[in-house]
């Protein structure tokens, strides 16, 4: 430490002054040694009993909303600090409305605060921020530095705790995406359509010729000694399974077109909102593994009032790399989807394999629709597959309106 050089220099002067009997020089060297000793002792305890707290006014917000980032430092000892510096690492995607940050690496910036802290004193700084980009953003780690009054010695503290902010995607009316909402849900399935739900068993009856073997109730059959068939309750609840394809470039190219992916996420979020308002049970599936997901992103079907926040939370965490092709992912999930579930696939690059998979599902009686984001509308030669196209003009208008920028 540079303060040690001052102490060594003062001790050397003291020895020379004593040898040459220079009393004024002896006094000066003693003053330096005393100052250096006090500074060293000060530095040793400067960060002792220092408490740091970082807070976000909200941990989940919508695109474009403002939050307050708060830094609080408490000195719980009788030793004042002439200076204390706090360096917080923040995401570059969140815009500071007060204060200045220094760009460091990738998409990270450093927000520095330096101020004195008196004994048994607390200092709080607040910084308003605007969330101009969807995503999951980490706040931290934090570096705290302090030292003696003269700047001879310095001590630092590293706090690795992270706080996370989820910025939900923008929600827009389907008409703004170029999708007529009434036609969209009319083509998929009417909510008042009745069908039998195999999850809701109403009872059993004697087996009739033509009954499916899958509907035989084997326990009742064994008990009564004759074949019994399950009776299912009718239901009007329609499940909508929204599959979001995060791929935006045709294989074998890697990477992503940021605006197209964000528009796909906005479309999936807006369709989810509209379907939930229309009385559908909605589930979300994404061909990607995120930082906090266990396996592929899956939000089970529900009509609960908290279902939309769950879907938006999952969409906020998405990054730009697919884990498996969407066609393979749909084939894996289709077998376990709820009875009567309608598949809505949102994709910027519906490859031939994906189109073939959707047509196969259509042929076996599934209700399927495709939402194409940008580019040209795909030609589906057979199968009567409903295709809704978010055109480049609509996409560009939405990009300009909400200010989507390259990540």
C-alpha positions in Angstrom: 0.0 0.0 0.0 1.2 3.5 -0.8 0.8 4.6 2.8 3.5 2.2 3.9 6.0 4.1 1.8 5.3 7.3 3.7 5.8 5.5 7.0 9.1 4.0 5.8 10.2 7.4 4.5 9.3 9.0 7.8 11.2 6.4 9.8 14.2 6.8 7.6 14.1 10.6 8.2 13.8 10.0 11.9 16.9 7.8 12.0 18.9 10.3 10.0 17.7 13.3 12.0 18.6 11.5 15.3 22.1 10.6 13.9 22.7 14.3 12.9 21.0 15.8 15.9 18.5 17.8 13.8 15.7 18.5 16.3 13.3 20.2 13.8 13.7 17.2 11.4 13.0 14.8 14.3 9.8 16.6 15.1 8.7 16.6 11.5 9.4 12.8 11.1 7.6 12.1 14.4 4.6 14.1 13.1 4.7 12.0 9.9 4.9 8.8 11.9 2.0 9.8 14.1 -0.1 10.8 11.1 0.7 7.6 9.3 -0.1 5.5 12.4 -3.5 7.2 12.9 -4.2 6.8 9.2 -3.3 3.1 9.2 -5.5 2.5 12.3 -8.3 4.5 10.7 -8.0 2.5 7.5 -8.2 -0.8 9.4 -11.6 0.0 10.9 -13.1 2.2 8.2 -15.3 -0.5 6.7 -16.0 -2.2 10.0 -19.8 -2.2 10.9 -20.7 -0.7 7.5 -24.1 -1.9 6.2 -25.0 -1.6 2.6 -28.5 -2.0 1.1 -29.7 -1.9 -2.5 -33.4 -1.6 -3.3 -35.6 -1.5 -6.4 -39.0 0.2 -6.0 -40.4 -2.7 -8.1 -39.0 -6.0 -9.3 -41.5 -6.5 -12.1 -42.6 -3.7 -14.4 -44.0 -3.2 -17.9 -42.0 -1.9 -20.8 -41.6 1.9 -20.6 -42.4 2.2 -16.9 -40.2 4.0 -14.3 -38.6 2.6 -11.2 -36.4 4.0 -8.4 -33.0 2.5 -7.7 -32.1 3.2 -4.1 -28.6 2.9 -2.4 -28.4 3.1 1.4 -25.2 3.0 3.5 -25.1 3.0 7.3 -22.1 3.6 9.5 -22.7 1.9 12.8 -19.5 2.9 14.7 -18.1 6.0 16.4 -15.5 6.4 13.6 -16.6 8.9 10.9 -15.6 8.3 7.3 -14.2 11.3 5.4 -15.0 9.6 2.1 -16.7 6.5 0.9 -17.1 5.3 -2.7 -19.9 2.9 -3.8 -19.6 1.4 -7.3 -22.8 -0.4 -8.4 -22.8 -2.5 -11.5 -26.0 -2.0 -13.4 -27.6 -3.2 -16.7 -27.0 -0.8 -19.6 -30.6 -1.5 -20.9 -32.2 0.5 -18.0 -31.9 4.3 -18.6 -30.8 6.4 -15.7 -32.9 9.6 -15.5 -30.6 11.0 -12.8 -26.9 10.5 -12.3 -24.2 9.3 -14.7 -22.9 5.8 -15.3 -19.7 4.7 -17.0 -19.8 1.9 -19.6 -17.5 -1.0 -18.6 -17.9 -4.1 -20.7 -20.6 -5.8 -22.8 -24.0 -4.4 -21.6 -22.9 -3.4 -18.1 -22.3 0.1 -16.6 -20.9 1.4 -13.3 -22.8 3.9 -11.2 -20.4 5.6 -8.8 -21.3 7.5 -5.6 -18.8 9.2 -3.3 -19.7 11.1 -0.1 -18.6 11.4 3.6 -20.5 9.4 6.2 -20.6 10.6 9.8 -20.5 8.4 12.9 -23.7 6.5 13.4 -25.1 8.0 10.3 -27.1 6.8 7.3 -26.9 8.1 3.7 -29.5 7.3 1.1 -29.3 8.0 -2.6 -32.2 7.5 -5.1 -32.0 7.3 -8.8 -35.1 7.2 -11.1 -34.8 4.9 -14.1 -36.9 4.1 -17.1 -37.2 0.6 -18.5 -36.9 0.8 -22.2 -36.2 -2.8 -23.0 -37.8 -6.1 -22.2 -35.7 -8.6 -20.3 -34.4 -9.9 -17.0 -31.7 -7.7 -15.7 -29.2 -8.1 -12.8 -28.2 -5.2 -10.4 -24.9 -5.8 -8.8 -22.3 -6.8 -7.7 -21.2 -3.8 -5.6 -17.7 -2.5 -4.7 -17.3 -0.3 -1.6 -14.1 1.6 -1.0 -12.9 3.9 1.9 -9.8 5.0 3.7 -8.1 7.5 5.9 -8.5 11.3 5.8 -5.3 11.9 4.0 -5.7 9.2 1.3 -2.6 7.3 2.4 -4.5 4.0 2.8 -7.5 2.4 1.2 -9.7 -0.6 1.9 -12.3 -2.2 -0.2 -15.3 -4.5 0.2 -17.0 -6.7 -2.4 -20.7 -7.5 -2.2 -21.7 -10.3 -4.6 -25.5 -10.2 -3.9 -27.6 -9.6 -7.0 -31.1 -8.1 -7.4 -33.1 -8.9 -10.5 -35.6 -6.7 -12.4 -38.1 -8.3 -14.8 -39.3 -5.9 -17.6 -42.5 -7.4 -19.1 -43.0 -7.1 -22.9 -45.3 -4.4 -24.3 -49.0 -5.4 -24.7 -50.9 -4.1 -27.7 -54.3 -4.7 -29.2 -54.3 -7.5 -31.8 -55.5 -5.1 -34.4 -52.3 -3.2 -34.1 -50.4 -6.3 -35.1 -52.6 -6.6 -38.1 -54.6 -9.6 -36.6 -58.4 -9.1 -36.6 -59.3 -10.3 -33.1 -62.8 -11.5 -33.8 -61.8 -13.4 -36.9 -58.8 -14.9 -35.1 -60.8 -16.5 -32.3 -63.6 -17.4 -34.6 -61.4 -19.4 -36.8 -59.8 -21.2 -33.9 -62.8 -22.4 -31.9 -65.9 -21.0 -30.4 -65.9 -20.9 -26.6 -69.4 -22.2 -26.3 -68.5 -25.3 -28.3 -69.3 -28.4 -26.1 -67.0 -31.4 -25.9 -66.2 -34.2 -23.4 -63.3 -33.7 -21.1 -61.5 -37.0 -20.2 -60.2 -35.4 -17.1 -63.7 -34.9 -15.6 -65.2 -38.4 -15.1 -68.9 -38.3 -14.3 -69.5 -42.0 -13.8 -69.6 -45.4 -15.7 -72.0 -47.3 -17.8 -72.2 -50.7 -19.5 -69.9 -51.2 -22.4 -71.6 -50.6 -25.9 -70.3 -51.9 -29.1 -68.0 -49.3 -30.7 -66.8 -47.7 -27.4 -63.1 -47.0 -27.4 -61.0 -49.3 -25.3 -59.3 -46.2 -23.9 -62.6 -45.4 -22.1 -63.0 -48.7 -20.3 -63.0 -48.4 -16.5 -61.0 -51.5 -15.6 -61.5 -51.2 -11.8 -65.3 -51.2 -12.2 -65.1 -53.9 -14.8 -63.2 -56.2 -12.4 -65.6 -55.4 -9.5 -68.8 -56.0 -11.5 -67.5 -58.8 -13.8 -68.6 -57.0 -17.0 -67.1 -54.3 -19.2 -67.8 -50.7 -18.0 -67.2 -47.5 -19.9 -66.3 -44.1 -18.4 -68.8 -41.3 -18.8 -67.1 -37.8 -19.2 -68.6 -34.5 -18.2 -69.2 -32.0 -21.0 -67.2 -28.7 -20.8 -67.2 -25.4 -22.6 -63.7 -24.5 -21.5 -61.2 -24.2 -24.4 -57.5 -24.4 -23.8 -55.1 -22.4 -26.0 -51.5 -23.5 -26.2 -49.3 -20.7 -27.5 -46.0 -21.9 -28.9 -43.4 -19.2 -29.4 -40.5 -19.9 -31.8 -37.4 -17.8 -30.8 -35.6 -18.6 -34.1 -35.5 -15.5 -36.4 -32.9 -16.7 -39.0 -33.2 -19.6 -41.4 -31.1 -22.6 -40.6 -28.2 -23.2 -40.7 -27.6 -19.5 -39.8 -27.1 -18.7 -36.1 -27.8 -15.5 -34.3 -31.0 -13.5 -34.1 -32.8 -10.5 -35.5 -33.6 -8.7 -32.3 -36.6 -6.7 -33.6 -38.3 -9.8 -35.0 -37.8 -11.7 -31.8 -39.2 -8.9 -29.7 -42.2 -8.5 -32.0 -42.8 -12.3 -31.7 -42.7 -11.9 -27.9 -45.1 -9.0 -28.1 -47.5 -11.0 -30.3 -47.4 -14.0 -27.9 -48.0 -11.7 -24.9 -50.9 -9.8 -26.6 -52.6 -13.0 -27.8 -52.3 -14.4 -24.3 -54.0 -11.3 -22.8 -56.7 -11.3 -25.4 -57.4 -15.1 -25.0 -57.6 -14.9 -21.2 -60.0 -12.0 -21.4 -62.1 -14.1 -23.8 -62.4 -16.9 -21.3 -59.7 -19.3 -22.6 -57.4 -21.3 -20.5 -54.0 -20.3 -21.8 -50.6 -22.0 -21.6 -47.2 -20.9 -23.0 -44.5 -23.0 -24.5 -41.1 -21.7 -25.8 -38.3 -23.8 -27.4 -35.7 -22.4 -25.1 -34.1 -22.9 -21.7 -33.6 -19.7 -19.7 -31.6 -18.7 -16.7 -34.3 -19.6 -14.2 -36.3 -22.2 -16.0 -36.1 -25.9 -15.2 -36.0 -27.3 -18.7 -37.9 -25.7 -21.6 -40.1 -22.7 -20.8 -43.6 -24.1 -20.0 -46.4 -22.2 -18.3 -49.2 -24.7 -17.6 -52.8 -23.9 -18.8 -54.9 -21.8 -16.4 -57.6 -19.2 -16.2 -56.3 -17.9 -12.9 -56.1 -14.0 -12.6 -52.3 -14.5 -12.0 -51.9 -16.4 -15.3 -51.0 -13.3 -17.4 -48.3 -12.2 -15.0 -46.9 -15.7 -15.1 -46.8 -15.7 -18.9 -45.2 -12.2 -19.0 -42.6 -13.2 -16.4 -41.6 -16.2 -18.6 -41.5 -14.0 -21.7 -39.4 -11.4 -19.9 -36.6 -13.9 -19.3 -36.2 -15.1 -22.9 -32.9 -14.7 -24.7 -32.0 -14.9 -28.4 -30.9 -18.6 -28.8 -33.2 -21.5 -29.4 -32.6 -24.8 -27.6 -34.4 -27.2 -29.9 -36.2 -26.7 -33.3 -39.8 -25.7 -32.9 -41.2 -28.6 -34.9 -39.5 -31.2 -32.7 -40.6 -29.3 -29.6 -44.3 -29.3 -30.7 -44.1 -33.0 -31.5 -42.8 -33.6 -27.9 -45.5 -31.5 -26.3 -48.5 -32.3 -28.4 -49.0 -35.7 -26.7 -49.4 -34.1 -23.3 -51.5 -31.1 -24.2 -55.0 -30.8 -22.6 -58.0 -32.2 -24.2 -59.4 -29.8 -26.9 -56.3 -27.6 -26.8 -55.8 -25.2 -29.7 -52.3 -24.6 -30.9 -51.2 -21.1 -31.8 -47.7 -21.0 -33.1 -45.8 -17.6 -33.3 -42.8 -17.8 -35.6 -40.6 -15.5 -37.7 -39.1 -18.5 -39.5 -41.8 -21.2 -40.0 -39.6 -23.8 -41.8 -41.0 -26.6 -43.9 -40.7 -29.1 -41.1 -42.7 -26.9 -38.8 -45.4 -26.4 -41.4 -45.6 -30.1 -42.0 -45.9 -30.7 -38.3 -48.8 -28.2 -38.0 -50.6 -29.8 -41.0 -50.2 -33.3 -39.4 -51.8 -32.0 -36.2 -54.6 -30.4 -38.3 -55.3 -33.7 -40.1 -55.7 -35.6 -36.8 -58.3 -33.2 -35.5 -56.3 -30.5 -33.7 -57.2 -26.9 -34.0 -54.1 -25.1 -35.2 -53.2 -21.5 -36.3 -49.9 -19.9 -37.3 -48.9 -16.3 -36.7 -46.0 -15.3 -39.0 -43.8 -12.4 -37.8 -42.4 -10.2 -40.6 -41.1 -11.4 -44.0 -43.3 -13.0 -46.6 -46.5 -14.9 -45.8 -45.8 -18.6 -46.1 -47.7 -20.6 -48.7 -49.5 -23.5 -47.3 -50.6 -25.7 -50.2 -53.1 -28.0 -48.4 -54.7 -28.6 -45.0 -56.6 -25.3 -44.7 -54.1 -24.0 -42.0 -55.1 -20.5 -40.8 -52.1 -18.2 -41.2 -52.0 -14.6 -39.7 -49.3 -12.4 -41.0 -47.7 -9.5 -39.1 -46.4 -7.6 -42.1 -43.1 -5.7 -42.3 -45.0 -2.4 -42.5 -47.0 -3.2 -39.3 -43.8 -4.4 -37.7 -41.9 -1.3 -38.6 -44.7 1.0 -37.4 -44.7 -0.8 -34.0 -40.8 -0.7 -33.8 -40.9 3.1 -34.3 -43.8 3.5 -31.9 -42.3 1.7 -28.9 -38.7 2.5 -29.8 -37.3 -1.1 -30.1 -33.5 -0.8 -30.4 -30.8 -3.4 -31.1 -29.8 -5.2 -28.0 
